[in-house]
Amino acid sequence: MSLKQKARSDRDVIDQIAGITGFGWTASLLGYLGTAIGYSNSLITSPQTLLYVGSVFFVTTLGLDRLRSKRSDDER
């Protein structure tokens, strides 16, 4: 496996993880908003839990985006 192929596969893995965390913070934020307006309160006892989880996923997504940008800048 050449170095370019390895870098490309690393970039794909970072993109996939960022996609999962992006979905996670979006779902958490929508769940929080739904719970906050009283639409649903079936699974979560505290809506702030969803807000905290969404915040962690959001910061993780931003970090992965910065990592991917840094790696693509290093390849040039």
Backbone as XML, in Angstrom:
<?xml version="1.0"?>
<chain id="A" units="angstrom">
  <residue number="1" name="MET">
    <atom name="N" x="0.859" y="-1.172" z="0.000"/>
    <atom name="CA" x="0.000" y="0.000" z="0.000"/>
    <atom name="C" x="0.904" y="1.234" z="0.000"/>
  </residue>
  <residue number="2" name="SER">
    <atom name="N" x="0.668" y="2.101" z="-0.940"/>
    <atom name="CA" x="1.494" y="3.298" z="-1.027"/>
    <atom name="C" x="1.056" y="4.331" z="0.005"/>
  </residue>
  <residue number="3" name="LEU">
    <atom name="N" x="1.895" y="5.324" z="0.182"/>
    <atom name="CA" x="1.621" y="6.376" z="1.167"/>
    <atom name="C" x="0.390" y="7.195" z="0.786"/>
  </residue>
  <residue number="4" name="LYS">
    <atom name="N" x="0.205" y="7.437" z="-0.515"/>
    <atom name="CA" x="-0.976" y="8.186" z="-0.960"/>
    <atom name="C" x="-2.258" y="7.419" z="-0.680"/>
  </residue>
  <residue number="5" name="GLN">
    <atom name="N" x="-2.251" y="6.112" z="-0.905"/>
    <atom name="CA" x="-3.441" y="5.304" z="-0.646"/>
    <atom name="C" x="-3.756" y="5.273" z="0.841"/>
  </residue>
  <residue number="6" name="LYS">
    <atom name="N" x="-2.733" y="5.197" z="1.678"/>
    <atom name="CA" x="-2.945" y="5.187" z="3.116"/>
    <atom name="C" x="-3.516" y="6.533" z="3.575"/>
  </residue>
  <residue number="7" name="ALA">
    <atom name="N" x="-3.000" y="7.626" z="3.056"/>
    <atom name="CA" x="-3.508" y="8.955" z="3.418"/>
    <atom name="C" x="-4.955" y="9.112" z="2.974"/>
  </residue>
  <residue number="8" name="ARG">
    <atom name="N" x="-5.280" y="8.586" z="1.796"/>
    <atom name="CA" x="-6.650" y="8.672" z="1.294"/>
    <atom name="C" x="-7.595" y="7.855" z="2.162"/>
  </residue>
  <residue number="9" name="SER">
    <atom name="N" x="-7.153" y="6.658" z="2.605"/>
    <atom name="CA" x="-8.018" y="5.840" z="3.448"/>
    <atom name="C" x="-8.186" y="6.478" z="4.825"/>
  </residue>
  <residue number="10" name="ASP">
    <atom name="N" x="-7.135" y="7.128" z="5.353"/>
    <atom name="CA" x="-7.257" y="7.847" z="6.626"/>
    <atom name="C" x="-8.259" y="8.987" z="6.492"/>
  </residue>
  <residue number="11" name="ARG">
    <atom name="N" x="-8.216" y="9.676" z="5.377"/>
    <atom name="CA" x="-9.146" y="10.779" z="5.134"/>
    <atom name="C" x="-10.575" y="10.267" z="5.056"/>
  </residue>
  <residue number="12" name="ASP">
    <atom name="N" x="-10.760" y="9.096" z="4.447"/>
    <atom name="CA" x="-12.092" y="8.500" z="4.372"/>
    <atom name="C" x="-12.610" y="8.120" z="5.751"/>
  </residue>
  <residue number="13" name="VAL">
    <atom name="N" x="-11.746" y="7.586" z="6.592"/>
    <atom name="CA" x="-12.145" y="7.210" z="7.944"/>
    <atom name="C" x="-12.526" y="8.453" z="8.740"/>
  </residue>
  <residue number="14" name="ILE">
    <atom name="N" x="-11.742" y="9.508" z="8.624"/>
    <atom name="CA" x="-12.058" y="10.758" z="9.321"/>
    <atom name="C" x="-13.399" y="11.303" z="8.839"/>
  </residue>
  <residue number="15" name="ASP">
    <atom name="N" x="-13.641" y="11.251" z="7.541"/>
    <atom name="CA" x="-14.923" y="11.717" z="7.002"/>
    <atom name="C" x="-16.091" y="10.893" z="7.541"/>
  </residue>
  <residue number="16" name="GLN">
    <atom name="N" x="-15.909" y="9.587" z="7.630"/>
    <atom name="CA" x="-16.984" y="8.727" z="8.136"/>
    <atom name="C" x="-17.278" y="8.999" z="9.606"/>
  </residue>
  <residue number="17" name="ILE">
    <atom name="N" x="-16.241" y="9.150" z="10.406"/>
    <atom name="CA" x="-16.449" y="9.435" z="11.829"/>
    <atom name="C" x="-17.083" y="10.816" z="12.004"/>
  </residue>
  <residue number="18" name="ALA">
    <atom name="N" x="-16.642" y="11.786" z="11.221"/>
    <atom name="CA" x="-17.237" y="13.123" z="11.291"/>
    <atom name="C" x="-18.705" y="13.084" z="10.877"/>
  </residue>
  <residue number="19" name="GLY">
    <atom name="N" x="-19.051" y="12.241" z="9.925"/>
    <atom name="CA" x="-20.451" y="12.099" z="9.525"/>
    <atom name="C" x="-21.302" y="11.525" z="10.645"/>
  </residue>
  <residue number="20" name="ILE">
    <atom name="N" x="-20.763" y="10.545" z="11.350"/>
    <atom name="CA" x="-21.489" y="9.947" z="12.469"/>
    <atom name="C" x="-21.670" y="10.962" z="13.590"/>
  </residue>
  <residue number="21" name="THR">
    <atom name="N" x="-20.604" y="11.689" z="13.932"/>
    <atom name="CA" x="-20.727" y="12.671" z="15.001"/>
    <atom name="C" x="-21.620" y="13.833" z="14.577"/>
  </residue>
  <residue number="22" name="GLY">
    <atom name="N" x="-21.591" y="14.180" z="13.287"/>
    <atom name="CA" x="-22.494" y="15.221" z="12.792"/>
    <atom name="C" x="-23.947" y="14.813" z="12.926"/>
  </residue>
  <residue number="23" name="PHE">
    <atom name="N" x="-24.221" y="13.565" z="12.592"/>
    <atom name="CA" x="-25.581" y="13.046" z="12.789"/>
    <atom name="C" x="-25.941" y="13.039" z="14.264"/>
  </residue>
  <residue number="24" name="GLY">
    <atom name="N" x="-24.975" y="12.688" z="15.113"/>
    <atom name="CA" x="-25.216" y="12.625" z="16.550"/>
    <atom name="C" x="-25.584" y="13.963" z="17.147"/>
  </residue>
  <residue number="25" name="TRP">
    <atom name="N" x="-24.835" y="15.018" z="16.787"/>
    <atom name="CA" x="-25.174" y="16.313" z="17.390"/>
    <atom name="C" x="-26.464" y="16.871" z="16.819"/>
  </residue>
  <residue number="26" name="THR">
    <atom name="N" x="-26.763" y="16.572" z="15.559"/>
    <atom name="CA" x="-28.024" y="17.033" z="14.984"/>
    <atom name="C" x="-29.208" y="16.339" z="15.661"/>
  </residue>
  <residue number="27" name="ALA">
    <atom name="N" x="-29.105" y="15.030" z="15.830"/>
    <atom name="CA" x="-30.189" y="14.283" z="16.478"/>
    <atom name="C" x="-30.351" y="14.706" z="17.937"/>
  </residue>
  <residue number="28" name="SER">
    <atom name="N" x="-29.240" y="14.930" z="18.632"/>
    <atom name="CA" x="-29.315" y="15.354" z="20.029"/>
    <atom name="C" x="-29.958" y="16.729" z="20.161"/>
  </residue>
  <residue number="29" name="LEU">
    <atom name="N" x="-29.581" y="17.639" z="19.270"/>
    <atom name="CA" x="-30.161" y="18.982" z="19.320"/>
    <atom name="C" x="-31.653" y="18.953" z="19.017"/>
  </residue>
  <residue number="30" name="LEU">
    <atom name="N" x="-32.048" y="18.163" z="18.021"/>
    <atom name="CA" x="-33.472" y="18.049" z="17.711"/>
    <atom name="C" x="-34.239" y="17.377" z="18.843"/>
  </residue>
  <residue number="31" name="GLY">
    <atom name="N" x="-33.628" y="16.380" z="19.481"/>
    <atom name="CA" x="-34.250" y="15.742" z="20.632"/>
    <atom name="C" x="-34.406" y="16.700" z="21.793"/>
  </residue>
  <residue number="32" name="TYR">
    <atom name="N" x="-33.382" y="17.516" z="22.018"/>
    <atom name="CA" x="-33.455" y="18.513" z="23.089"/>
    <atom name="C" x="-34.557" y="19.530" z="22.810"/>
  </residue>
  <residue number="33" name="LEU">
    <atom name="N" x="-34.596" y="20.027" z="21.589"/>
    <atom name="CA" x="-35.630" y="21.004" z="21.252"/>
    <atom name="C" x="-37.027" y="20.398" z="21.357"/>
  </residue>
  <residue number="34" name="GLY">
    <atom name="N" x="-37.171" y="19.156" z="20.914"/>
    <atom name="CA" x="-38.460" y="18.481" z="21.025"/>
    <atom name="C" x="-38.888" y="18.290" z="22.464"/>
  </residue>
  <residue number="35" name="THR">
    <atom name="N" x="-37.930" y="17.946" z="23.311"/>
    <atom name="CA" x="-38.236" y="17.776" z="24.728"/>
    <atom name="C" x="-38.499" y="19.117" z="25.402"/>
  </residue>
  <residue number="36" name="ALA">
    <atom name="N" x="-37.740" y="20.138" z="25.018"/>
    <atom name="CA" x="-37.889" y="21.460" z="25.636"/>
    <atom name="C" x="-39.255" y="22.081" z="25.335"/>
  </residue>
  <residue number="37" name="ILE">
    <atom name="N" x="-39.796" y="21.828" z="24.148"/>
    <atom name="CA" x="-41.110" y="22.402" z="23.839"/>
    <atom name="C" x="-42.247" y="21.481" z="24.261"/>
  </residue>
  <residue number="38" name="GLY">
    <atom name="N" x="-41.888" y="20.316" z="24.831"/>
    <atom name="CA" x="-42.901" y="19.431" z="25.376"/>
    <atom name="C" x="-43.462" y="18.430" z="24.396"/>
  </residue>
  <residue number="39" name="TYR">
    <atom name="N" x="-42.810" y="18.245" z="23.259"/>
    <atom name="CA" x="-43.314" y="17.307" z="22.266"/>
    <atom name="C" x="-43.095" y="15.857" z="22.688"/>
  </residue>
  <residue number="40" name="SER">
    <atom name="N" x="-41.929" y="15.583" z="23.289"/>
    <atom name="CA" x="-41.616" y="14.210" z="23.664"/>
    <atom name="C" x="-40.770" y="14.216" z="24.931"/>
  </residue>
  <residue number="41" name="ASN">
    <atom name="N" x="-41.052" y="13.280" z="25.799"/>
    <atom name="CA" x="-40.262" y="13.123" z="27.013"/>
    <atom name="C" x="-40.273" y="11.657" z="27.431"/>
  </residue>
  <residue number="42" name="SER">
    <atom name="N" x="-40.178" y="10.769" z="26.476"/>
    <atom name="CA" x="-40.356" y="9.355" z="26.780"/>
    <atom name="C" x="-39.094" y="8.668" z="27.291"/>
  </residue>
  <residue number="43" name="LEU">
    <atom name="N" x="-37.933" y="8.940" z="26.725"/>
    <atom name="CA" x="-36.740" y="8.181" z="27.071"/>
    <atom name="C" x="-35.764" y="8.925" z="27.976"/>
  </residue>
  <residue number="44" name="ILE">
    <atom name="N" x="-35.747" y="10.207" z="27.913"/>
    <atom name="CA" x="-34.749" y="10.996" z="28.625"/>
    <atom name="C" x="-35.400" y="11.666" z="29.826"/>
  </residue>
  <residue number="45" name="THR">
    <atom name="N" x="-34.788" y="11.504" z="30.985"/>
    <atom name="CA" x="-35.344" y="12.133" z="32.175"/>
    <atom name="C" x="-34.987" y="13.611" z="32.241"/>
  </residue>
  <residue number="46" name="SER">
    <atom name="N" x="-33.852" y="13.978" z="31.695"/>
    <atom name="CA" x="-33.423" y="15.368" z="31.709"/>
    <atom name="C" x="-33.082" y="15.807" z="30.286"/>
  </residue>
  <residue number="47" name="PRO">
    <atom name="N" x="-33.753" y="16.819" z="29.771"/>
    <atom name="CA" x="-33.428" y="17.261" z="28.412"/>
    <atom name="C" x="-32.025" y="17.852" z="28.307"/>
  </residue>
  <residue number="48" name="GLN">
    <atom name="N" x="-31.457" y="18.282" z="29.431"/>
    <atom name="CA" x="-30.103" y="18.828" z="29.388"/>
    <atom name="C" x="-29.080" y="17.763" z="29.019"/>
  </residue>
  <residue number="49" name="THR">
    <atom name="N" x="-29.386" y="16.508" z="29.285"/>
    <atom name="CA" x="-28.495" y="15.422" z="28.889"/>
    <atom name="C" x="-28.300" y="15.421" z="27.381"/>
  </residue>
  <residue number="50" name="LEU">
    <atom name="N" x="-29.386" y="15.599" z="26.645"/>
    <atom name="CA" x="-29.292" y="15.661" z="25.183"/>
    <atom name="C" x="-28.465" y="16.858" z="24.737"/>
  </residue>
  <residue number="51" name="LEU">
    <atom name="N" x="-28.605" y="17.968" z="25.431"/>
    <atom name="CA" x="-27.834" y="19.158" z="25.095"/>
    <atom name="C" x="-26.348" y="18.927" z="25.331"/>
  </residue>
  <residue number="52" name="TYR">
    <atom name="N" x="-25.995" y="18.280" z="26.431"/>
    <atom name="CA" x="-24.593" y="17.989" z="26.724"/>
    <atom name="C" x="-24.006" y="17.010" z="25.710"/>
  </residue>
  <residue number="53" name="VAL">
    <atom name="N" x="-24.745" y="15.962" z="25.407"/>
    <atom name="CA" x="-24.269" y="14.975" z="24.429"/>
    <atom name="C" x="-24.105" y="15.634" z="23.056"/>
  </residue>
  <residue number="54" name="GLY">
    <atom name="N" x="-25.073" y="16.462" z="22.675"/>
    <atom name="CA" x="-24.979" y="17.174" z="21.401"/>
    <atom name="C" x="-23.778" y="18.098" z="21.352"/>
  </residue>
  <residue number="55" name="SER">
    <atom name="N" x="-23.482" y="18.744" z="22.467"/>
    <atom name="CA" x="-22.322" y="19.643" z="22.522"/>
    <atom name="C" x="-21.017" y="18.865" z="22.345"/>
  </residue>
  <residue number="56" name="VAL">
    <atom name="N" x="-20.920" y="17.710" z="22.984"/>
    <atom name="CA" x="-19.719" y="16.887" z="22.847"/>
    <atom name="C" x="-19.557" y="16.424" z="21.403"/>
  </residue>
  <residue number="57" name="PHE">
    <atom name="N" x="-20.637" y="15.966" z="20.786"/>
    <atom name="CA" x="-20.569" y="15.549" z="19.383"/>
    <atom name="C" x="-20.210" y="16.715" z="18.468"/>
  </residue>
  <residue number="58" name="PHE">
    <atom name="N" x="-20.733" y="17.908" z="18.751"/>
    <atom name="CA" x="-20.445" y="19.069" z="17.919"/>
    <atom name="C" x="-18.964" y="19.442" z="17.999"/>
  </residue>
  <residue number="59" name="VAL">
    <atom name="N" x="-18.422" y="19.475" z="19.201"/>
    <atom name="CA" x="-17.003" y="19.808" z="19.365"/>
    <atom name="C" x="-16.131" y="18.738" z="18.712"/>
  </residue>
  <residue number="60" name="THR">
    <atom name="N" x="-16.533" y="17.476" z="18.820"/>
    <atom name="CA" x="-15.791" y="16.394" z="18.172"/>
    <atom name="C" x="-15.821" y="16.549" z="16.656"/>
  </residue>
  <residue number="61" name="THR">
    <atom name="N" x="-16.972" y="16.914" z="16.113"/>
    <atom name="CA" x="-17.083" y="17.125" z="14.665"/>
    <atom name="C" x="-16.175" y="18.259" z="14.207"/>
  </residue>
  <residue number="62" name="LEU">
    <atom name="N" x="-16.154" y="19.348" z="14.964"/>
    <atom name="CA" x="-15.275" y="20.464" z="14.617"/>
    <atom name="C" x="-13.804" y="20.045" z="14.677"/>
  </residue>
  <residue number="63" name="GLY">
    <atom name="N" x="-13.444" y="19.281" z="15.697"/>
    <atom name="CA" x="-12.069" y="18.810" z="15.810"/>
    <atom name="C" x="-11.664" y="17.906" z="14.658"/>
  </residue>
  <residue number="64" name="LEU">
    <atom name="N" x="-12.557" y="17.018" z="14.259"/>
    <atom name="CA" x="-12.267" y="16.139" z="13.123"/>
    <atom name="C" x="-12.151" y="16.929" z="11.822"/>
  </residue>
  <residue number="65" name="ASP">
    <atom name="N" x="-12.958" y="17.958" z="11.673"/>
    <atom name="CA" x="-12.876" y="18.805" z="10.482"/>
    <atom name="C" x="-11.537" y="19.535" z="10.429"/>
  </residue>
  <residue number="66" name="ARG">
    <atom name="N" x="-11.113" y="20.048" z="11.565"/>
    <atom name="CA" x="-9.814" y="20.729" z="11.617"/>
    <atom name="C" x="-8.670" y="19.757" z="11.354"/>
  </residue>
  <residue number="67" name="LEU">
    <atom name="N" x="-8.779" y="18.533" z="11.887"/>
    <atom name="CA" x="-7.759" y="17.518" z="11.654"/>
    <atom name="C" x="-7.669" y="17.178" z="10.175"/>
  </residue>
  <residue number="68" name="ARG">
    <atom name="N" x="-8.812" y="17.023" z="9.533"/>
    <atom name="CA" x="-8.818" y="16.706" z="8.107"/>
    <atom name="C" x="-8.226" y="17.848" z="7.290"/>
  </residue>
  <residue number="69" name="SER">
    <atom name="N" x="-8.564" y="19.081" z="7.642"/>
    <atom name="CA" x="-8.014" y="20.239" z="6.939"/>
    <atom name="C" x="-6.495" y="20.314" z="7.114"/>
  </residue>
  <residue number="70" name="LYS">
    <atom name="N" x="-6.021" y="20.061" z="8.325"/>
    <atom name="CA" x="-4.586" y="20.102" z="8.589"/>
    <atom name="C" x="-3.869" y="19.018" z="7.796"/>
  </residue>
  <residue number="71" name="ARG">
    <atom name="N" x="-4.456" y="17.829" z="7.756"/>
    <atom name="CA" x="-3.817" y="16.746" z="6.995"/>
    <atom name="C" x="-3.791" y="17.038" z="5.503"/>
  </residue>
  <residue number="72" name="SER">
    <atom name="N" x="-4.848" y="17.626" z="4.971"/>
    <atom name="CA" x="-4.854" y="17.928" z="3.541"/>
    <atom name="C" x="-3.874" y="19.062" z="3.230"/>
  </residue>
  <residue number="73" name="ASP">
    <atom name="N" x="-3.689" y="19.985" z="4.158"/>
    <atom name="CA" x="-2.689" y="21.045" z="3.959"/>
    <atom name="C" x="-1.277" y="20.472" z="4.007"/>
  </residue>
  <residue number="74" name="ASP">
    <atom name="N" x="-1.046" y="19.495" z="4.882"/>
    <atom name="CA" x="0.268" y="18.864" z="4.983"/>
    <atom name="C" x="0.607" y="18.052" z="3.738"/>
  </residue>
  <residue number="75" name="GLU">
    <atom name="N" x="-0.411" y="17.504" z="3.060"/>
    <atom name="CA" x="-0.168" y="16.705" z="1.857"/>
    <atom name="C" x="0.251" y="17.576" z="0.681"/>
  </residue>
  <residue number="76" name="ARG">
    <atom name="N" x="-0.129" y="18.819" z="0.698"/>
    <atom name="CA" x="0.218" y="19.718" z="-0.424"/>
    <atom name="C" x="1.599" y="20.187" z="-0.319"/>
  </residue>
</chain>
